[in-house]
Amino acid sequence: MNDTYSLHKKVIIITGGAGLLAEQHALAVLEKFGTPILIDINKKKLKDLENRFKNKGYKVHTFVGDVTNFRKMSIIKKKIIKKFKKINVLVNNAQIDYVPKKEYKKKGQNIFEKYSLKKWDTEISVGLKGALICSQIFSADMIRNKKGVILNVASDLSVIAPDQRIYSHLNSVKPITYSVIKHGLIGLTKYLASYLAEKNIRVNAISPGGVFNNQDKIFVKKIKKLIPLNRMAKVDEYKSAVRFLCSDASSYMTGQTLIMAG
């Protein structure tokens, strides 16, 4: 029986490769016999991740690089093509995330009126410019082969505004850059889906809700009240959706955003 969810022999680039969800994305690929290639700026975290997978009997390939550096990404792409001969899928997952912490209470974090332009430039650069650069560079092989997939990892905050009340006890807010980046990724998804359609390259986005990762207890209690399923996501609950969007199971789907937010 043909398994349309199979990723057998597919080479799949995952940016922000040392992050919490990236590890699950890689596992989603490995469990369907694909080859995940993780790119991240943090060399130590990548090495630790390699070792964790090795202990589970899996092999992942990693590259240290900054997604905002066009030259560096181009060099990495040449190395990947030399070793694997092709690129089938790009998962734009890199971002600078905001994790609510108790210590923020003293500082008044991320207030819009005082938001640093330096932080704005840095975060927009990683989340949006990085996705643009990687899409330009890694889609080139897909265009040449007239087949491929780009998956942009957005957020439920790509379609709704953050409810800042869930951060009020920390004297903080969700930063404006997060919403702007995630909304921007949806725009990028639609643009590229239309632009690359004639090349048989599909472009979709996934918009996950918050993942439970031992966050502040008051924060968790507040956010659960906003979620109909009354809980945050488990860390592995997006794997099947990622497989669907990266595989031929979604072969007639492009330009869409799959919202998974409980």
N, C-alpha and C positions, 0 to 999 in steps of 0.2 A: 504494500500500500504506500502510495506517495505521500510523504510528510511535507506539507507546504510550509510548516514552521521550521523545517530543517535549515541550519546555517552551515551545513557541511561544506568545507573548502572555501568559505567566505572569509575574507580579510576585513576586519571591522575596527576602525579607528575610534577610540574613545578619548576625548579631551577631558581635562580635569580628572585624569585617570586615577589619582590617589584619594579621591573623595569618597564619602560614605556610599552614595548611590552608584558611583562608578564601579565600585567593587561588585555590586549586585548586577550592574549591566554586564560586566565581564563574565560573571557566573552564568547569567542568562545565555550568553554566547557560547560559553564552554559546554554547557549542558545540552546544547543542540549542535555540538561538534564544529563550531566555528573557531576562528583564530582572532582573539582580541589583542589589540595593540594599544597600550595605555600611554598617554602623553600627559605629563604634568611638570610643573616647575619645581616641585619638591622632590629632590633626589632620594632623601631618606625615606619618605613615606612610600615612594614607589618601590624601593628595595624591600621594605617591610611587607608590602603587599605581595610582591613576588614570592617572598618566603612563605607567607600564609597560604598562597595558592599551591606552592610546591609541597607543603605539608599535607595538603588535601589531594595530592596526586595530579595537579593541574599545571600546565605550562602557560604562562603569559609573557608577552614581550613588552618591554617598556622603553620609552625614550624621554629624556629630560629636555624640556623646552618650554619657552614662553609663547603662548598662542598669539600674543600681540606682535611678535617679531616675525615679519614676513620671511626674512632671509633664513632664520632658524627653522621655521616650519617647512620651507622649501628643501632644506638640506635633509631634514627628517624624512620627508616624502621620498626623496631620491634613494635613501637608505632602505626604506620599506619596499619600494618598487624593485630595487636590486635583489632583495632577499626573498620577497613573496610574489613578485612579478605583476601584482595587481592590487587594487583597492576596490572593495565592493560596497562598503558602508562607512559613512562618517556619522558619529554621534557627537554633536556639539553639546558638551556637558560642562565645560569650564565656566566657573563663576567665582566671585567673591561673596560668600554667603554671610548672612547675619544670624547668629545664634544667640537667643536671649540668655543673659547670665545675671546672677544676683549682684555681681559687683558693679553692674551698670548703674545701679540705683544712685550711687554717689556722684555720677558724672553727667547725667542728662544726655544720653547718647542719641545721635542721629536726628536731632530736632531740625525740622525743615528750615526754619528761619536762620539757623546758624550752620547749615550744612556746608561742609568744606568743599570748595571747588576742586581742590586737589583730590579728595576722595571721589568726587563725582567723575573726574577725568579717569582716574585709575579703574574704578569699578565698571564704568561704561566701556572702557577700553577692553577689559577682559571679557565681559559678558556679551558685548555686541560687536566690537571691532574684531575680537578674537574669533567669533563665529563667522564673520564675513571673510577674514583671512583664510581660515581653515576650509571654508566652503569653496573659495576660489582655488586654493592649492590642491586639495584632495579630490575635488570633483573633476579635475582635468583628466585623470585616468578613467573615470566613469564616462566622461564625454567621449573619450577616444574609443572605449569599448561599447558605447551606446547602451549602457545599463548601469544602474546603481541606486543607492538610497542615501538620503540625508535625513537624520532624525535630530531635531532640535529639542533639547530638554528645557521646557519653560516651567510653568508653575500655575497653580490655581489663581495666583495673583497676576496672571496674564489676562484674565477675564473678569476679575473682580478687584476691588480695592481692599487693602488690608484693613482689618478692624483694629484700630490702634488701642482699643480698650484692653486687649489681652496683654499689652506691654506696660500698662499704666503703673502697675506695682513696682516696675523696674525703673520708673522715671525715664522711659525710653520709647521709641517708636520704630516701626519697620522703616528702613531708609527709603527715600524716594527713588534712589537708583535701582533698587530691586524691582519695583513695579515697572519703571521705565524700560529696563532691560528685558523683562519677561514679556511685556507688551510688544517691544521691538522685535523679539524673536518670532512672535506670531506674524508680524508684518514681513519679516525675512522669509518665513516659511511660505507664505502665500506668493510672494514675489518669485522666489526660486522655483516653486512648484509649477508656476505658469511658464517661467523662462526656460526651464530645463525639460519640460514635458516632451518636446520633440526629440530630445536626446534619450528618451526612455529612462529618465532619472526621476524618481519619486521623492518628494520632500514633505514630511509631516512633522508634527510636534506632539509631544506628550506634556500634559500639564498636571503634575502630581501635587497632592496636598502635602501637608506637613508629616514628616516621618518621626516617630518617637525615638529619641536618642538620649534618654535620661535628662530631659530639659527640666528647668525650674518647675516645681510641683504646682505652684499657683498658676503659672502659664498654661500648663497642661490641663488643669481643671477648667480654666477659662475657655481654652480653644475647643475642648470637647463639647461644650455647650453650643458651639456654632456649627458642629458637624452632625448631620442627621444620624450617622452610624455611631455617634457618641464615642469616638476614639480617633486617635491619630493612626496613620498607616504603620504597619509593620515594615521593617527595613526591606524585606524580600517580596513585598506585595506588588511591585511594579515589573517584576521579571517577565511575566507572561506577556504583558503589554509591549514591552521592549522587543521581545522575540517576534510578536505579531507585526510590529511596525518595521522591523528590520528584514523580515522574511517575505517570501512570496505569498504568505497567507493574506497580506494586505496589498496584493498586486494591482488592484483596481482602486486604490485609495491614494490621493495626493492632495496637498494643500490643506489638510485637515488638522485639527487639534483634538487629541483624545484627552478629555478631562477626567482625571481619577482623583477625586477629593473627598470621598466618603459621603 
